[in-house]
Amino acid sequence: MPNIKSAKKRMRSSEGRRIGNLAVKTRVRSARRKAREALEAGVAETAGVAVREYSSVLDKAVKRGVVTKNTAIRRKKRATEALRKLEA
């Protein structure tokens, strides 16, 4: 346990940030799973909606600083490519 006042405050604030980041990461994983399942199901309409939702969630995670920009771009690109392959 910290003895210094600023260290105690830092511990409280980092715990709050950890919980917030955990919520965002969970949201990203759920959207990713839904997109993957929709793509595997082979229905282009539902897959398109799921991929758009996944892209939106990734962008919000980048804005919060939970996921880096390049990681989000790479994941969105792969999901979009899978969607295009399904539509073709």
Secondary structure, DSSP 4 states (H G I P E B T S, - for coil): ---SHHHHHHHHHHHHHHHHHHHHHHHHHHHHHHHHHHHHHT-HHHHHHHHHHHHHHHHHHHHHTSS-HHHHHHHHHHHHHHHHHHH-
